[in-house]
Structure formats: C-alpha cells, structure tokens
Amino acid sequence: MKIRSGWVSNSSSSSFVVLGFEVSEKDELRLLGDKFDNLSDVTDDLDLYYVSTESRRRPIIGALIAESDDYYLQEARFSLAELLALAKTVQEKTGYAGDIKLYAGMDAS
C-alpha cells in the first residue's frame, strides 16, 4: 500500500523527461508549413512528444524518455550512444539543426 504523507491536493500533475528542443517562432512556422494547424498535429505525424506548459515560454518537441503520473516515474535506461542516436533522429524528423537537449519538468493538469 502506498502512503502519501505531507501536503496533498486535488490537483494532478505529470512529469516528463524529453530529449528535444525548444521551438522558436521560426521553427514553429517551418514545422507547421501549409500542412498543419498546430504543433500537436506535427508531433503526432512525426511520432514525437510535445510539451507545452503554462510555466514554459516556448514549447518543447522531442523524443519522450520517461513520464509519470502523480506517483511514479517510469523507469528508463539509455546508453549515451542510444541518446545520441535518438537526438539525431529528432533532428532528422524535424529538420532542426541546433543542439538537442534533455528537458525534465512537471506539467500541472
């Protein structure tokens, strides 16, 4: 049985670890092109993950490494070579030429 001590609220949240990039306005226009109405549609088409939270200035697009609900973070294990290959895949799928970074955070829902 899981016992949660401390402050508890009715709100829920999810955590994420994503290997990707922050989408600039220029990137957004390039990714949307004439085919898509929003970035969520782009990431669905490319089989990538989309993160947009109230606390983030710009959304993130990338490969999902791990996620959680209120209680458990999904276990993930990657070698550096696997992460580098995944970063290259994100760049190839999106046409992004900049640095791919590892992002971790929480999205209140």
N, C-alpha and C positions, 0 to 999 in steps of 0.2 A: 504494500500500500504506500502510495506517495503522499507525504505530508508536506504541505507548504506552510512555512512559518513566515512571519513578518507581514508587511503590508500587502493586502490583496484587494484588487479592484474588479469591477465587472468588465473592464475593457480587455481587449485581447491584442496580442501583438505577434509578429512573426519576425524571425531573424534570418539573415541571409549572408552567404559568402559567395561573391561573384567575381569572376576573372573577366574584366572588360574595360570599358572606358566611359567617361562622362561625355554625353552627347552635347556638342556645341550647337548653336543655331545653324551654323553652316552644315554640320554633319546631319542635322535633322532634315534640312531641306534636301540634301543629297540622297539620304536614305528613303525619304518619302517619295521623291520624284513625282511622276504622274500616276503611279500605281496604287499608293496607299493614302489613307486619310489620317492615320495616327501611328505612332511608334510601336504601339502594342501589336498592330497588324503586321508591321515589319518583322518584329521578333518572332511572331507566330510563323510567318512564312520562312524565316531563316532558321527556325528551331533554336532560338536563343532566348535568354531571360531578360526581362525588362523590369527595372526598379525605378519607381518614381514615388518619393515620399514628400510630405509637407516640409520636412527639415532640409531636404536637398534642394539646392539651387537648380541643378541640372539633372536630368535622368541618367541612369546607367544602363548600358546594353552589354551583355556578355554571356559567358557560359556559367551556369549555376554549379557551384562546387558543393554547397551544402545549404540546407534550410531547416527551420524549426518552427514549431508552434509555441505556445506559451510555456511548455515544459521541457521539451527535448530537442537538442541539436543533433541532426542527422550525422552519423559518423562518415567521414570522408578521408581517404588516404590517397595521395598522389605523389609520384616522384617529381623531381624538378624537371626531368625530361618530359614527363607527361604534361606538366603545367605549361612548359614552353611550346609543346605541340598544340595544346589547347588554345594558347594565346595566338598562335599562328592561324589556327582555324577561325578564330573570331575575326582576325584581321582580313582573312580571305573572304569570309562570308559577307562582311560589312564594307570592305574597301577602305577600312580605317588604317592609316599609315603611322599613327602615333604610338606612344607607349601604352601597352596593355598593363593594367594594374589590378591588384587584388583589393576588393572592397568588402567590408563586413559592416553590418549595421542592423538596425531594427526598424521595422515598419509597423506603426500602431494602426490597428484596424478597428 
